[in-house]
């Protein structure tokens, strides 16, 4: 048995793949512990995994939480805000918390990191622990051969994709723009007597031993400028139905008619939905289809409108359960939601907010499994037109089914844990 700490930070889309790895490692006889936001303790321990609180935490009870999430998902300032306003001020405390997690109970044998908690590489160097890094989105590799979609300027991707020279130019621009973000990290490394190291946004986030690309090969192919130690495993799915099973009311709604259009904003963008769900209701009515809306804590407010029986409004439902029973999936493009939608094999309309979501949306469009519409253009008439096209053009359903067959055949969690055990 080995003791393994898996460090992650973000929404459920960032947490659940690491929980999936932890549960599989635990099934193989290891002691797996998740190091992440304190507000996830009950969720993680309820699944039977060990837990270490490592911040910064964003609690639903914090009155500033919505403003923080809104800034994080802002396409213009989101990435900079993450590094400079959220992670930067908490850097030293986050380092100490993760260091304590690694050293607890006699010390861990392996640290598995996520791309956001930028203290992981530092803890690995200070302790000498074996280290495996993971990425959840292809754009984290910042490849010149498969350039990312910058949320601040999505159009730059089309230019960068014309030739790898232009892709490298985009990366050089990215290095200059993100240089200031790394200043607190470089200072902490200096204080600890460590060399400056690589950029935490670029090469510095990757373990020299093993990089787990927890994505499907339908979503990204390994490029020649990926780290040579990178392994594309397939998506790592954790289905929360055991902890939060579908309610009887939801089951009755699903069974009472044709497959509905599913509208969801995942576990982060749902906090800043604004008029998204009202416009979704109007669009569903315009196309004359049943709709299922997963709306978080605003479910009571929407139900108070006196909606017809064809519109089901619920706070939450496991994506792995409801997506296969949908006709079309409308979502924000978070990688966890996107992975579940690809596995479900349903056509999708992606409405990206920020961060990696515009890049994920582009990949879905290129796969032919769906369409995308900008958040600022999410108006009822435009959404109705997009939905009509998705439902009338059978090629979207056909390609979604093809993608699903590949995604479901991949054993992402098993492949990743096999690679981890080879390192051990």
KAJO-V69616 format. One record per residue. N is the residue number from 1. RES is the residue in three letters. PHI is phi in whole degrees, -180 to 180 (* if undefined). PSI is psi in whole degrees, 0 to 359 (NA if undefined). OMEGA is omega in whole degrees, -180 to 180 (999 if undefined). Layout:
# KAJO-V69616
n,res,phi,psi,omega
N,RES,PHI,PSI,OMEGA
N,RES,PHI,PSI,OMEGA
This chain:
# KAJO-V69616
n,res,phi,psi,omega
1,UNK,*,135,175
2,UNK,-116,149,176
3,UNK,-96,124,-173
4,UNK,-126,127,175
5,UNK,-105,126,178
6,UNK,-111,115,-175
7,UNK,-102,128,179
8,UNK,-149,166,-178
9,UNK,-157,138,176
10,UNK,137,215,-178
11,UNK,-86,185,175
12,UNK,-59,329,178
13,UNK,-64,336,176
14,UNK,-91,328,-177
15,UNK,-79,313,-170
16,UNK,-61,320,177
17,UNK,-61,325,180
18,UNK,-75,328,172
19,UNK,-66,321,178
20,UNK,-61,317,177
21,UNK,-63,316,-179
22,UNK,-60,317,-179
23,UNK,-67,322,178
24,UNK,-68,319,177
25,UNK,-64,322,178
26,UNK,-66,321,178
27,UNK,-62,330,180
28,UNK,-85,3,174
29,UNK,102,5,-180
30,UNK,-93,166,176
31,UNK,-101,102,-176
32,UNK,-105,134,-179
33,UNK,-133,138,179
34,UNK,-98,130,176
35,UNK,-111,110,-175
36,UNK,-162,194,-175
37,UNK,-56,138,-178
38,UNK,-59,328,-177
39,UNK,-70,350,177
40,UNK,-94,3,-175
41,UNK,-53,307,-176
42,UNK,-62,321,-180
43,UNK,-64,317,-177
44,UNK,-73,311,-179
45,UNK,-67,329,177
46,UNK,-64,335,177
47,UNK,-86,356,178
48,UNK,93,17,-180
49,UNK,-105,153,173
50,UNK,-70,161,-173
51,UNK,-144,139,171
52,UNK,-131,126,178
53,UNK,-76,124,176
54,UNK,-137,120,-176
55,UNK,-92,190,9
56,UNK,-77,141,-179
57,UNK,-90,145,170
58,UNK,-125,98,-175
59,UNK,-90,142,174
60,UNK,-59,338,180
61,UNK,-81,350,-180
62,UNK,-76,123,-179
63,UNK,-63,342,179
64,UNK,-92,359,-172
65,UNK,-60,315,-178
66,UNK,-62,319,179
67,UNK,-65,322,179
68,UNK,-65,313,-179
69,UNK,-64,321,179
70,UNK,-61,317,179
71,UNK,-67,320,180
72,UNK,-62,326,-177
73,UNK,-94,3,177
74,UNK,-69,125,-176
75,UNK,-64,336,-178
76,UNK,-86,313,-172
77,UNK,-110,355,-171
78,UNK,-54,304,-179
79,UNK,-61,318,179
80,UNK,-64,318,180
81,UNK,-62,320,180
82,UNK,-58,310,-176
83,UNK,-75,317,-170
84,UNK,-89,330,-175
85,UNK,-107,332,-177
86,UNK,-101,303,-176
87,UNK,-80,317,-174
88,UNK,-55,306,-178
89,UNK,-64,339,-176
90,UNK,-100,4,-167
91,UNK,-57,308,-176
92,UNK,-66,318,179
93,UNK,-66,320,178
94,UNK,-63,322,176
95,UNK,-62,313,-179
96,UNK,-65,323,180
97,UNK,-68,317,179
98,UNK,-70,323,177
99,UNK,-60,317,178
100,UNK,-64,321,179
101,UNK,-64,320,-179
102,UNK,-70,327,-177
103,UNK,-91,354,-175
104,UNK,-64,146,173
105,UNK,54,44,176
106,UNK,91,356,175
107,UNK,99,144,179
108,UNK,-85,160,177
109,UNK,-96,341,-176
110,UNK,-154,142,173
111,UNK,-116,127,176
112,UNK,-113,123,-174
113,UNK,-114,160,176
114,UNK,-105,163,-173
115,UNK,-72,341,-175
116,UNK,-88,311,-177
117,UNK,-64,99,-171
118,UNK,-79,9,175
119,UNK,-89,345,-176
120,UNK,-58,309,179
121,UNK,-60,327,180
122,UNK,-68,314,179
123,UNK,-61,320,180
124,UNK,-62,319,-180
125,UNK,-71,319,-178
126,UNK,-66,318,-175
127,UNK,-91,338,-175
128,UNK,76,11,-180
129,UNK,-66,149,172
130,UNK,-63,140,-169
131,UNK,-135,130,173
132,UNK,-123,132,177
133,UNK,-105,158,179
134,UNK,-134,153,171
135,UNK,-129,148,-179
136,UNK,-109,344,-178
137,UNK,-129,137,-178
138,UNK,-59,329,-177
139,UNK,-64,346,178
140,UNK,-64,338,179
141,UNK,-81,345,177
142,UNK,49,50,-176
143,UNK,-75,140,174
144,UNK,-76,342,-179
145,UNK,-95,344,174
146,UNK,-140,72,-170
147,UNK,-62,146,177
148,UNK,-74,165,175
149,UNK,-98,105,-180
150,UNK,-65,125,-179
151,UNK,-63,333,-180
152,UNK,-72,330,-177
153,UNK,-150,76,-175
154,UNK,-56,330,-178
155,UNK,-64,337,179
156,UNK,-62,333,-178
157,UNK,-64,320,-180
158,UNK,-61,321,178
159,UNK,-69,313,-177
160,UNK,-64,332,-178
161,UNK,-77,352,-179
162,UNK,-68,327,-178
163,UNK,-163,144,179
164,UNK,-56,331,177
165,UNK,-61,318,178
166,UNK,-71,327,175
167,UNK,-63,319,178
168,UNK,-67,326,177
169,UNK,-64,321,177
170,UNK,-63,319,178
171,UNK,-64,321,178
172,UNK,-63,319,176
173,UNK,-62,318,179
174,UNK,-62,321,178
175,UNK,-62,317,-180
176,UNK,-66,319,-177
177,UNK,-69,331,-176
178,UNK,-100,3,-176
179,UNK,-58,316,-177
180,UNK,-68,334,-180
181,UNK,-62,328,-174
182,UNK,-86,354,-175
183,UNK,-55,313,179
184,UNK,-63,327,180
185,UNK,-69,315,178
186,UNK,-61,322,179
187,UNK,-66,317,179
188,UNK,-63,318,179
189,UNK,-61,318,179
190,UNK,-64,316,179
191,UNK,-60,328,-178
192,UNK,-89,2,179
193,UNK,78,22,180
194,UNK,-99,153,174
195,UNK,-64,163,-176
196,UNK,-58,318,178
197,UNK,78,176,-180
198,UNK,-78,171,179
199,UNK,-62,128,179
200,UNK,-67,344,177
201,UNK,-86,332,-177
202,UNK,-107,245,-171
203,UNK,-70,338,-176
204,UNK,-67,343,-178
205,UNK,-82,348,-171
206,UNK,-99,134,174
207,UNK,-68,139,176
208,UNK,-73,349,-177
209,UNK,-93,310,-176
210,UNK,-158,131,173
211,UNK,-118,118,178
212,UNK,-90,115,173
213,UNK,-94,98,-172
214,UNK,-84,56,-180
215,UNK,-133,162,179
216,UNK,-82,152,177
217,UNK,-71,345,173
218,UNK,-74,339,-176
219,UNK,-94,331,-179
220,UNK,-158,136,174
221,UNK,-102,144,-180
222,UNK,-65,128,-179
223,UNK,-98,161,-176
224,UNK,-69,343,177
225,UNK,-104,11,168
226,UNK,-68,156,173
227,UNK,-56,134,-177
228,UNK,-61,336,-179
229,UNK,-86,7,180
230,UNK,-79,139,177
231,UNK,-126,121,175
232,UNK,-82,116,-170
233,UNK,-99,334,-163
234,UNK,104,160,179
235,UNK,-63,147,176
236,UNK,-105,106,-174
237,UNK,-96,133,167
238,UNK,-123,121,180
239,UNK,-101,124,-173
240,UNK,-87,11,-175
241,UNK,-62,331,-180
242,UNK,-68,325,-180
243,UNK,-84,321,-178
244,UNK,-132,78,-176
245,UNK,-67,158,178
246,UNK,-59,143,180
247,UNK,-76,157,176
248,UNK,-58,324,180
249,UNK,-64,319,178
250,UNK,-65,318,180
251,UNK,-61,319,179
252,UNK,-65,319,180
253,UNK,-63,315,-179
254,UNK,-63,326,-177
255,UNK,-84,354,-170
256,UNK,-94,3,-179
257,UNK,-177,196,-178
258,UNK,-64,159,177
259,UNK,-56,129,-176
260,UNK,-84,163,166
261,UNK,-75,129,-179
262,UNK,-99,128,175
263,UNK,-115,120,180
264,UNK,-145,148,176
265,UNK,-119,26,177
266,UNK,65,209,-176
267,UNK,-108,359,180
268,UNK,-117,303,-179
269,UNK,-61,338,179
270,UNK,-61,336,179
271,UNK,-71,339,-176
272,UNK,-127,42,-175
273,UNK,-68,327,-177
274,UNK,53,240,-176
275,UNK,-94,10,-175
276,UNK,-56,313,-173
277,UNK,-76,325,177
278,UNK,-64,317,178
279,UNK,-68,330,176
280,UNK,-67,318,177
281,UNK,-60,315,-179
282,UNK,-64,322,180
283,UNK,-68,318,179
284,UNK,-62,320,177
285,UNK,-65,322,-178
286,UNK,-64,326,180
287,UNK,-94,359,175
288,UNK,68,36,-178
289,UNK,-122,153,173
290,UNK,-67,151,-179
291,UNK,-140,141,174
292,UNK,-117,123,-178
293,UNK,-115,127,174
294,UNK,-104,108,-162
295,UNK,-120,4,-179
296,UNK,70,216,-173
297,UNK,-73,355,-180
298,UNK,-90,13,-176
299,UNK,-63,320,-179
300,UNK,-64,320,-179
301,UNK,-63,319,-180
302,UNK,-73,321,179
303,UNK,-64,331,-178
304,UNK,-65,348,178
305,UNK,-73,347,-176
306,UNK,74,54,-176
307,UNK,-72,154,178
308,UNK,-71,168,-179
309,UNK,-65,343,-179
310,UNK,-80,352,180
311,UNK,-115,113,178
312,UNK,-103,125,-179
313,UNK,-117,123,-178
314,UNK,-137,150,180
315,UNK,-66,317,-172
316,UNK,-157,151,168
317,UNK,-157,144,179
318,UNK,-61,126,-180
319,UNK,-58,322,-179
320,UNK,-63,340,180
321,UNK,-93,315,-172
322,UNK,-87,331,-175
323,UNK,-62,317,178
324,UNK,-63,344,-179
325,UNK,-100,8,179
326,UNK,-94,163,174
327,UNK,-93,317,176
328,UNK,-139,147,179
329,UNK,-116,122,176
330,UNK,-108,122,-174
331,UNK,-150,175,-171
332,UNK,-88,350,178
333,UNK,88,10,171
334,UNK,-60,148,-170
335,UNK,-66,326,178
336,UNK,-65,315,178
337,UNK,-66,318,180
338,UNK,-63,318,179
339,UNK,-62,316,179
340,UNK,-65,321,180
341,UNK,-67,321,177
342,UNK,-65,320,179
343,UNK,-66,324,-179
344,UNK,-69,336,177
345,UNK,72,36,179
346,UNK,-115,146,174
347,UNK,-58,151,-176
348,UNK,-139,153,170
349,UNK,-117,119,-174
350,UNK,-104,130,-178
351,UNK,-119,82,-173
352,UNK,-72,143,174
353,UNK,-95,294,-177
354,UNK,-164,198,-178
355,UNK,54,233,-178
356,UNK,-83,354,-172
357,UNK,-64,319,176
358,UNK,-62,325,179
359,UNK,-69,318,178
360,UNK,-63,321,179
361,UNK,-62,316,179
362,UNK,-59,317,-179
363,UNK,-64,322,178
364,UNK,-65,320,178
365,UNK,-64,316,180
366,UNK,-65,330,176
367,UNK,-72,342,-178
368,UNK,81,15,-178
369,UNK,-94,355,-178
370,UNK,-174,188,180
371,UNK,-129,171,180
372,UNK,-137,152,178
373,UNK,-141,136,-179
374,UNK,-65,148,-179
375,UNK,-57,320,-177
376,UNK,-69,342,178
377,UNK,-101,11,-178
378,UNK,-78,80,177
379,UNK,-111,153,-172
380,UNK,-56,315,-178
381,UNK,-66,319,-180
382,UNK,-67,320,179
383,UNK,-66,318,178
384,UNK,-60,320,179
385,UNK,-65,319,179
386,UNK,-65,317,180
387,UNK,-63,318,179
388,UNK,-61,320,180
389,UNK,-67,318,-180
390,UNK,-63,324,-177
391,UNK,-84,336,-177
392,UNK,-92,336,-180
393,UNK,-96,107,-174
394,UNK,-68,346,-179
395,UNK,-64,329,180
396,UNK,-66,315,179
397,UNK,-65,321,-180
398,UNK,-65,315,-180
399,UNK,-70,326,177
400,UNK,-64,320,178
401,UNK,-65,321,178
402,UNK,-64,316,179
403,UNK,-64,319,180
404,UNK,-61,320,-179
405,UNK,-61,322,179
406,UNK,-72,313,-178
407,UNK,-60,317,-178
408,UNK,-73,338,179
409,UNK,-80,338,-180
410,UNK,-76,146,179
411,UNK,-115,71,-172
412,UNK,-57,313,-178
413,UNK,-65,315,-179
414,UNK,-64,314,-180
415,UNK,-61,316,-180
416,UNK,-64,317,-179
417,UNK,-71,328,172
418,UNK,-59,316,180
419,UNK,-66,320,178
420,UNK,-62,316,-179
421,UNK,-68,331,175
422,UNK,-65,323,176
423,UNK,-66,321,-180
424,UNK,-70,NA,999
